[in-house]
Amino acid sequence: MLSSDRGNLESCRRLIGEGDLVIVYERHDAMKAITVKGGAEIQNRYGVFKHSDWIGKPFGSKVLSNKGQFIYILAPTPELWTLVLNHRTQILYIADISFVISFLEIVPGSVVLESGTGSGSLTTSLARAVAPFGHVYTFDFHEQRAASAREDFQRTGLNQFITVDVRDIQGEGFPEKFSGKADSVFLDLPQPWLAIPSAGKMLTSDGVLCSFSPCIEQVQRSCEAMAAEFTDVRTFEVLLRTYEVRDVKLGDLSSCGTRSFGKLPCKRKQRFLNEEHGDETMEEVPTSVMAKPCQETRGHTGFLTFARLRCL
Ligand SMILES: C[S@@+](CC[C@H](N)C(=O)[O-])C[C@H]1O[C@@H](n2cnc3c(N)ncnc32)[C@H](O)[C@@H]1O
């Protein structure tokens, strides 16, 4: 179960049990979600790990394989879930997600309408933000995607905060029963301008709409559609720059690339083999802490256009 509300945050502090969803963390770029089953085991480059060894340990524990090597067993937060979920579509990542949640002013108790559901990456974070009193109603016209998203929300334990329905939002708009009831609406659709009049109808007075589009032409058409009923229309592009921080031997600095900076001299103990005597000694070698932008940093994902419903 994900840490979705105060109660579930508590559940992340409790001990791992049979049937819990955990994130197996090998490295920042090698993680997967696993359901703990007493008799099961996983095998990877570090050896064989028995699930039964994890039961009774706190989330975040370091656990050992048959070879004595380790991995971490983490609580499945929405931030980690976004990194391990099954990609059935393009998804929103954490930089865009956090910006969306802030600018849509989503708080516990909010009612949020979303379309399309896609792989449920954004929906998962929306659900944690509205919990424990609010609800996310999410719509996708693709039946299989909606069904898979429902299964995922069941697995992560967030299904109590999410309702998934199959509906063509560009063609039919959101259901009438939500008229004037949504605190915020989020659109990730190919032709969002077709759904904007309906989004306006669903929002409470001064509610906020956000539309995510990869192309600027989509943004232009959406802004035109927003002009009729919305105010404070603003478009953002969120560019996240991740840094790699490493401890390197001073002689190896050139291998870190010319863009490296932020050197903090320090000393690290290193094991040396004494060739003459064949024994090992520990010596201190000068090292530096290097920080440099990660090569794999994601560039453009899309544009986020926010607009507030004009009060009458
Ligand atoms: C890029 S995905 C959304 C990804 C999602 N934001 C996430 O973070 O996982 C876009 C989704 O919109 C759905 N979609 C496209 N046109 C639609 C329409 N007219 N009505 C409802 N859903 C639609 C697609 O089936 C697809 O699943």
The ligand as a Gaussian input file, in Angstrom:
#p B3LYP/6-31G(d) Opt

LIG

0 1
 C       -0.358000      10.624000     -22.243000
 S       -1.633000       9.646000     -21.587000
 C       -1.876000      10.321000     -19.956000
 C       -0.754000       9.967000     -19.003000
 C       -1.038000      10.328000     -17.575000
 N       -1.100000      11.759000     -17.388000
 C        0.027000       9.739000     -16.653000
 O        0.741000      10.512000     -15.972000
 O        0.155000       8.500000     -16.579000
 C       -3.043000      10.247000     -22.442000
 C       -4.275000       9.372000     -22.248000
 O       -5.390000      10.066000     -22.768000
 C       -6.293000       9.117000     -23.280000
 N       -7.190000       9.803000     -24.208000
 C       -6.912000      10.248000     -25.462000
 N       -8.006000      10.825000     -25.986000
 C       -8.991000      10.738000     -25.061000
 C      -10.356000      11.151000     -25.007000
 N      -10.940000      11.739000     -26.062000
 N      -11.059000      10.935000     -23.865000
 C      -10.482000      10.310000     -22.823000
 N       -9.205000       9.871000     -22.818000
 C       -8.465000      10.093000     -23.912000
 C       -5.393000       8.062000     -23.915000
 O       -6.064000       6.826000     -24.014000
 C       -4.198000       8.031000     -22.954000
 O       -4.343000       6.975000     -22.046000

